[in-house]
Amino acid sequence: MMTINTPHDFESVIPQYPVKLENFEGPLDLLVHLIRRHEIDIYDIPIVLITEQYLEYLELMQELDLDVAGEFLIMAATLIQIKSRMLVPRPETAEEADAGDPRDALVQRLIEHQKYKAAAELLHERETVRSAQWMRPDNRVADIAGQPIEREIEVDLFSLLQAFQAVVARARERRPLELPAEIVSIEQRIKQLLARLSETEACGFEDLFEGDRSRSDLITTFLALLEMVRLKLIRLFQSGAFAPIRVYKRARPADAPRPPGVEDDA
């Protein structure tokens, strides 16, 4: 788990109000995301490209004031070391020839990680099917059963970061407006986003950043969305890997965390 603290320029009106995100993916998940994004052969990773993009994600997470776990920094150091070994020419000795490709250990870790994730997902799927077959469905399951099947897949955090990078890149192309700075808290932005989502069944992820005039505004909106996911105020879906992200306002479960300053209107 990682803790997201709001940037000091946009500190919440509630003292020390943390934005938390449960079950944050780890550094191996980020590498898998980058490999799939570029359709790379896992046995022939272009280490320069992957290292540069990994460091870009790491820099973005730090700019968002994420409490980046030490394992992310260790992986960054590992990638840089592998990159250096592959770029710096060395006189090849018999001992070095037997050492093999510097990427081999990383590849094996990624393969084992993917096997573990696939096994965990399979067990979760079987448990879900078993529960549906043998357990008496509660009201929540009954409600879901009465709705059309949702064919989208939920979004992982690195896909969100990728979409946010695209939003920031487009914002750089816009001519900046010379307007007085307005400090907006996370709670205020959550209320604004909920009001926007109440007007439509679904909204594009990038559309929610339309009114943001500065990079700080963009960051505030992104952190508000992460907090809304944790509070179960919204759901995020993609029709497939790397497809556009859609945002839905959801009816909050009774056991969902109660957001400070946001009324429970679900």
Secondary structure, 3 states (H helix, E strand, C coil): CEEEECCHHHCCCCCCCEEEECCCCCHHHHHHHHHHHCCCCCCCCCHHHHHHHHHHHHHHHHHCCECCCHHHHHHHHHHHHHHHHHHCCCCCCHHHHHHCCCCHHHHHHHHHHHHHHHHHHHHHHHHHHHHHHHCCCCHHHHHHHCCCCCCCEECCHHHHHHHHHHHHHHHHHCCCCCCCCCCCCHHHHHHHHHHHHCCCCCEECHHHHCCCCCHHHHHHHHHHHHHHHHCCCEEEEECCCCCCEEEEECCCCCCCCCCCCCCCCC
